[in-house]
Amino acid sequence: MSLELRTPNEAKDRRLEPRPELSDQVVLPGGQALFLSESIEGLDEGSHFLDALKPEELESLNSHGRHLAFSAGDAIFTQGDRHDGIFIIRSGQVRVFYTAPSGREITLAYWTAGHFIGGPEMAGGGAHIWSGEALSDCEILFLPASVLKRLVVGIPGFALCLVQGLASKGRCYSAMAQMLGTRSVIERLAQFLTNLGELHGVRDGHAVIINAKVTHDQIAAMVGSTRQWVTMMMKRFQKEGLITVTPRHIRIERPNKLMSMVSKGGT
């Protein structure tokens, strides 16, 4: 089925305010989701929530949904807007984030192909409680609330898939809440760098080179801090020989020492 490409005016209406770092947004190799967690285990389990459907059931899902295309920087949905359904990522990467009244943002997760976004509402009504922004060109299957209700009745297996998908999302945000509530910000930073190294790192002797482009602003939004604090701590980590930061990558020089900061409660 061909993609439904929005007109320039429609795209403009649903685009977030221009961000100075848009061209430097996190790009995750390998299509792996990412959120704040004590380990990398289970980060991508939500991408398989439709695996139990039969081929004909997947075809029905595709035929009833709306196929949309978003460009990098487009708002897929915006905090405060009316909730009309859910979005299944077919390709590309999406950042989901909450914006406080002060304007400060916290990144909830980076989602990739296979994941659905736009919850927790499933049947429509209410308003989105966070926003979703395309980090790269994305293909999205949008399932309006009215369609979701018909599919749940017509395909009982799909209802179970939604329950499993919501359970995965619940575990994700529970892991994030646990990190924010029980770990110091320096522990969260050390854990985040460790997770990036495990997910996207390449071994170079005892060191690990992180092959993911990430800025201090993006790290701050993920660990719940400020860019100034992250910059200060990254300089401290460099001075202590834990990491080396270059314009191209972050190199973890002493992975075991960095991980010990997490297990021992930071320093």
C-alpha positions as CSV (number, residue, x, y, z in Angstrom):
1,M,0.0,0.0,0.0
2,S,1.3,3.4,-0.9
3,L,2.3,5.9,1.8
4,E,0.0,8.8,2.6
5,L,2.3,11.8,2.3
6,R,1.2,15.0,4.0
7,T,1.2,18.3,2.2
8,P,3.7,21.0,3.3
9,N,1.0,22.9,5.2
10,E,-0.1,19.7,7.0
11,A,3.5,18.9,7.9
12,K,4.0,22.5,9.2
13,D,1.0,22.2,11.4
14,R,2.3,19.1,13.1
15,R,6.0,20.1,13.3
16,L,7.6,21.0,16.6
17,E,9.4,24.3,16.9
18,P,12.8,24.1,15.2
19,R,15.5,22.7,17.4
20,P,19.0,23.9,17.0
21,E,20.4,20.4,17.5
22,L,18.0,18.6,15.1
23,S,20.8,17.6,12.8
24,D,22.8,16.2,15.8
25,Q,20.0,14.1,17.3
26,V,20.8,10.7,18.6
27,V,21.0,8.1,15.8
28,L,20.9,4.6,17.1
29,P,22.5,1.9,14.9
30,G,20.9,-1.4,14.6
31,G,17.3,-0.3,15.2
32,Q,17.5,-0.7,19.0
33,A,15.1,1.1,21.3
34,L,16.6,3.0,24.3
35,F,15.3,4.2,27.6
36,L,16.7,4.8,31.1
37,S,17.2,1.3,32.6
38,E,19.4,-0.6,35.0
39,S,20.4,-2.9,32.2
40,I,19.9,-3.4,28.4
41,E,17.9,-6.6,29.0
42,G,14.4,-6.2,27.6
43,L,14.9,-2.8,26.0
44,D,13.4,-4.0,22.7
45,E,10.9,-6.6,23.7
46,G,8.0,-4.2,22.9
47,S,8.9,-4.3,19.2
48,H,7.6,-7.9,19.0
49,F,4.1,-7.3,20.3
50,L,2.4,-8.2,17.0
51,D,4.5,-11.3,16.4
52,A,1.7,-13.6,17.5
53,L,-0.7,-12.4,14.7
54,K,-1.2,-14.6,11.6
55,P,-0.2,-13.2,8.2
56,E,-3.9,-12.6,7.2
57,E,-4.5,-10.8,10.5
58,L,-1.4,-8.5,9.9
59,E,-2.8,-7.8,6.4
60,S,-6.1,-6.8,7.9
61,L,-4.3,-4.5,10.3
62,N,-2.4,-2.9,7.5
63,S,-5.5,-2.5,5.3
64,H,-7.5,-0.8,8.1
65,G,-4.8,1.6,9.3
66,R,-3.6,4.8,7.7
67,H,0.0,4.7,6.3
68,L,1.8,8.0,7.0
69,A,5.2,9.4,6.3
70,F,7.1,11.8,8.5
71,S,10.3,13.7,7.9
72,A,13.0,14.2,10.5
73,G,11.8,16.9,12.9
74,D,8.1,16.3,12.4
75,A,5.8,16.1,15.4
76,I,4.0,12.7,15.2
77,F,1.8,13.8,18.1
78,T,2.1,16.6,20.6
79,Q,1.5,16.9,24.3
80,G,-1.9,18.3,25.0
81,D,-3.4,17.4,21.7
82,R,-6.5,15.3,21.6
83,H,-5.8,11.6,21.6
84,D,-7.2,9.9,18.4
85,G,-5.4,6.5,18.3
86,I,-2.0,4.8,18.3
87,F,1.0,4.8,15.9
88,I,3.0,1.7,15.0
89,I,6.5,2.5,13.8
90,R,7.3,0.7,10.5
91,S,10.7,2.3,10.0
92,G,12.7,5.1,11.4
93,Q,13.3,6.4,14.9
94,V,11.1,8.4,17.3
95,R,11.9,10.3,20.5
96,V,9.1,10.4,23.0
97,F,9.4,13.2,25.6
98,Y,7.6,15.2,28.3
99,T,7.8,19.0,28.5
100,A,7.3,20.6,31.9
101,P,5.6,24.0,32.3
102,S,9.0,25.5,32.7
103,G,9.9,24.3,29.2
104,R,12.4,21.7,30.4
105,E,12.2,18.3,28.7
106,I,12.8,14.8,29.8
107,T,13.3,12.1,27.2
108,L,11.1,9.0,28.0
109,A,12.5,6.8,25.3
110,Y,13.8,6.4,21.8
111,W,11.6,4.0,19.9
112,T,12.4,2.1,16.7
113,A,10.6,-0.1,14.2
114,G,8.0,-2.5,15.6
115,H,7.1,-0.4,18.7
116,F,3.8,1.4,19.0
117,I,3.6,5.0,20.4
118,G,0.8,7.3,21.4
119,G,-0.4,5.5,24.4
120,P,-1.4,4.9,27.1
121,E,-4.9,5.7,25.8
122,M,-6.0,3.1,23.3
123,A,-9.7,3.9,22.7
124,G,-9.4,7.6,22.1
125,G,-10.5,10.6,24.1
126,G,-8.4,12.7,26.5
127,A,-5.2,14.3,25.5
128,H,-1.6,13.2,24.8
129,I,0.4,13.4,28.0
130,W,3.7,13.6,26.1
131,S,5.0,14.2,22.6
132,G,6.6,12.1,19.9
133,E,9.1,13.5,17.4
134,A,10.6,11.8,14.3
135,L,14.4,11.7,14.5
136,S,14.7,10.4,11.0
137,D,12.4,9.8,8.1
138,C,9.7,7.5,9.4
139,E,6.9,5.3,8.0
140,I,4.1,5.0,10.5
141,L,0.9,2.9,10.6
142,F,-1.8,5.0,12.4
143,L,-4.7,3.1,13.9
144,P,-7.5,5.5,14.8
145,A,-9.5,4.7,18.0
146,S,-12.5,3.6,16.0
147,V,-10.5,1.2,14.0
148,L,-8.8,-0.2,17.1
149,K,-12.2,-1.0,18.6
150,R,-13.3,-2.9,15.5
151,L,-10.0,-4.8,15.3
152,V,-10.2,-5.9,18.9
153,V,-13.7,-7.3,18.3
154,G,-12.9,-8.8,14.9
155,I,-9.4,-10.2,15.8
156,P,-9.4,-11.4,19.4
157,G,-5.6,-12.2,19.1
158,F,-5.0,-8.5,18.4
159,A,-6.5,-7.6,21.8
160,L,-4.0,-9.9,23.5
161,C,-1.2,-8.3,21.4
162,L,-2.3,-4.9,22.7
163,V,-2.2,-6.1,26.3
164,Q,1.3,-7.5,25.8
165,G,2.4,-4.2,24.2
166,L,1.0,-2.2,27.1
167,A,2.8,-4.5,29.5
168,S,6.1,-3.8,27.7
169,K,5.5,-0.1,27.9
170,G,4.6,-0.4,31.6
171,R,7.9,-2.2,32.3
172,C,9.8,0.5,30.4
173,Y,8.3,3.4,32.3
174,S,8.6,1.5,35.6
175,A,12.4,1.0,34.9
176,M,12.7,4.7,34.2
177,A,10.8,5.6,37.4
178,Q,13.0,3.3,39.5
179,M,16.2,4.8,38.0
180,L,14.9,8.4,38.7
181,G,13.7,7.6,42.1
182,T,16.5,5.4,43.5
183,R,19.7,6.3,41.7
184,S,21.7,9.5,42.0
185,V,22.1,11.6,38.8
186,I,25.8,10.6,38.6
187,E,24.8,6.9,38.8
188,R,22.2,7.4,36.1
189,L,24.9,9.1,33.9
190,A,27.3,6.2,34.4
191,Q,24.6,3.6,33.8
192,F,23.4,5.4,30.6
193,L,27.0,5.5,29.2
194,T,27.4,1.8,30.1
195,N,24.2,0.9,28.4
196,L,25.2,2.8,25.3
197,G,28.5,1.0,25.3
198,E,26.9,-2.4,25.6
199,L,24.3,-1.7,22.9
200,H,26.4,0.3,20.4
201,G,30.0,-0.1,21.5
202,V,33.0,-1.6,19.7
203,R,35.8,-3.1,21.7
204,D,39.2,-1.6,21.3
205,G,41.4,-3.5,23.8
206,H,40.0,-2.8,27.2
207,A,38.2,0.3,26.0
208,V,34.7,0.6,24.3
209,I,34.0,3.0,21.5
210,I,30.4,4.1,21.4
211,N,29.2,4.4,17.8
212,A,26.2,6.6,18.5
213,K,26.0,10.3,18.0
214,V,24.8,11.9,21.2
215,T,25.0,15.4,22.6
216,H,25.2,16.7,26.2
217,D,21.7,18.1,25.8
218,Q,20.3,14.7,24.9
219,I,22.2,13.0,27.7
220,A,20.8,15.5,30.1
221,A,17.2,15.0,28.9
222,M,17.7,11.2,29.3
223,V,19.2,11.2,32.8
224,G,17.1,14.0,34.2
225,S,19.7,16.7,34.6
226,T,21.0,19.8,32.9
227,R,23.4,20.2,30.0
228,Q,25.7,22.2,32.2
229,W,25.9,19.5,34.8
230,V,26.5,16.8,32.1
231,T,29.3,18.9,30.6
232,M,30.9,19.3,34.0
233,M,30.7,15.5,34.7
234,M,31.9,14.5,31.3
235,K,35.0,16.7,31.9
236,R,35.4,15.1,35.3
237,F,35.2,11.6,33.8
238,Q,37.8,12.6,31.2
239,K,40.1,14.0,33.8
240,E,39.8,10.8,35.8
241,G,40.6,8.7,32.7
242,L,37.2,7.0,32.5
243,I,36.3,8.3,29.1
244,T,37.6,10.2,26.1
245,V,35.2,12.5,24.2
246,T,35.9,13.4,20.6
247,P,33.6,15.2,18.0
248,R,33.0,11.7,16.5
249,H,32.4,9.4,19.4
250,I,32.6,8.7,23.1
251,R,35.3,6.2,24.1
252,I,34.9,4.5,27.5
253,E,38.5,3.9,28.6
254,R,37.7,2.0,31.8
255,P,34.3,0.3,31.5
256,N,34.7,-1.7,34.7
257,K,35.4,1.5,36.7
258,L,32.5,3.3,35.2
259,M,30.2,0.3,36.1
260,S,31.6,0.3,39.6
261,M,30.3,3.8,40.1
262,V,26.8,2.4,39.6
263,S,27.1,-0.6,41.8
264,K,28.8,1.4,44.6
265,G,26.4,4.3,44.4
266,G,28.6,6.8,42.6
267,T,31.3,9.1,44.1
